[in-house]
Amino acid sequence: MVTSVQNTANTFSAPALDQSQIGVTQDRFLKLLVTQMKNQDPLNPLDNAQVTSQMAQLSTVTGIDKLNATVQSLSSSMLAAQSLQAVAMIGHPVLVAGDSLELGNGKAFAAVELAQPADKLTVSINDASGRSLRTLQLGAQDSGIVEVAWDGVTDSGAIAPDGSYTLSAVSELGGQKIAAATLSYGLVNSVAQSQSGVTVNVGKLGDLSLTAIKQIL
């Protein structure tokens, strides 16, 4: 069963909020305002509009601080939810953006992502030097993710040794060739959490953000 992954890696970032500082700011403002009113010139009293403006400014600052606190709380909740989602991926194979292909025991898996349908899809398996070893003709395909499997057999009939290879793909629609995005196959080994978000370790593919994962297989 193939499960699509919704990109939920985008997180909010807000500075930590010290509630005591809000109270200190409010108290300081009120003390200064009261002192100013006590020492005002009776012949030139404070302008009501000026006092109202100062009060409005304090209210705005307080509102922004409260908004920052709310955003920080929301960010923490989202990060926790992302971590739980990522932990559930451990031990599962995934498809991520990339062109690497690992052949082991005569089996290799990858995929191609098509933004639009194709009359013809051609996938090339290449060695480390970029030389094509096997060309796979996958025919007409709908838009979306097309899985690719390789048994290690080259176009010449030889058996390629286990190791790292790359793949490239070209689709055709109405006689026009269009480059297709390739996806690499890997197994999620672990999950890490940092201030920048949640990352998953996918073996040789390294540490990746959740946004790099296209599908969980």
Secondary structure, DSSP 8 states (H G I E B T S, - for coil): --EE--------------HHHHHHHHHHHHHHHHHHHHT-BTTB---HHHHHHHHHHHHHHHHHHHHHHHHHHHHHHHHHHHHHHHHTTTT-EEEEE--EEEEBTTBEEEEEEESS-EEEEEEEEE-TTS-EEEEEEEEEE-SEEEEEEE-SB-TTS-B--SEEEEEEEEEEETTEEEE-EEEEEEE--EEEEETTEEEEE-GGG-EEEGGGEEEE-
